[in-house]
Amino acid sequence: MVGKEYDIVGIGNAIVDVISDVDDKFLEQQELRKGLMSLVDLDSIKSLSKKIEIKANVSGGSVANSIVALAQNNINTAFIGKVGNDEVGDSFIKGLKNEKVVFENSAQSDESETGRCLVMVTPDAQRTMSTYLGISQKLNASDVNDDVIANSKITYLEGYLWDLDDAQEAIKKAIKISKNAGKLVAFSVSDIFCIERFRDSFLSLVNNEADIIFANEEEIKSLYEKNHLDECLEILNKKNKIFAITLGEKGAMIVNQDRRILIKPEKIERLVDTTGAGDLFAAGFLLSFLKNESMENCGATGVSFASKVIQIYGARL
């Protein structure tokens, strides 16, 4: 019996985003590096949570943010991730179900709690993140449902997965199933620190398995160890792939084989919070891609989604 068919399945960290406003002084006092994501333990995240005023709790994680945005636009979506049998885990699952995303795993009990990310937004809209991965980092091959992958047009992976102990096997399994079924693999490099830790693995995935790659300008330069974007574009043009690169206030660049398509930025009335900008860009791009629209339209929809989300709190439109 063939399982339900999906347009896209995301595999990623199942993280609840806890969003708050802080100032630069607070970051200095807590010895946090502005604009970056750092991994912390449960005690640290609980201690930090007591010092801030929570604005919102949202079922987050990079790929989950993208998947929700797609579901909100009537795309058939599923998500594979690991949550604990606890209050935070319940809120994650309910959050996805409310958005009509099929959560393909059941909550599991062990000494870890559900992952959460404290997103601290400064007045300049920069976000600094402290992340407790919790049980999400125990994602393994047995959590990957073969039928769901085989029956999804696209399997979407995030670079943050590489920090998880057993996720490498889960990733390999998912890619193999997807490719054997003649489906596509999309990949977000996620973060410069992920690239620095796993550059060889990322390059192997980009060169050999991924069909659509998402990155920002600094990330793509880091991946290829180049100082200038043009040097990277020369490399990307030689690959039979789609690269969707965000350029911040300059818009985005889509590279598809020998084509380079510059997507103009949209006007931003009020920059509030850059959380989820890359996630929503990917969602917009994939939305148009799944509708078989042109690369120009894919890029423009991505920029439109990203432009909207940075004018509100959190990673939900």
Buried (B, 14 or more C-beta within 10 A) or exposed (E): EEBEEBBBBBBBBBBBBBBBBBEEEBBEEBEBEEEBBEBBEBEBBBEBBEEBEEBEBBBBBBBBBBBBBBBBBEBBBBBBBBBBBBEBBBBBBEBBEEBEBBBBBEBBEEEBBBBBBBBBBBEEBBBBBBBBBBBBBBBBBEBBBBBBBBBBBBBBBBBBBBBBEBBBBBBBBBBEBBBEBEBBBBBBBBBBBBBEEBBEBBBEBBEEBBBBBBBBBEBBBBBBEBEEBEEBBEBBBEBEBBBBBBBEEEBBBBBBEEEBBEBEBBEBEEEBBBBBBBBBBBBBBBBBBBEEBEBBBBBBBBBBBBBBBBBBBBBBB
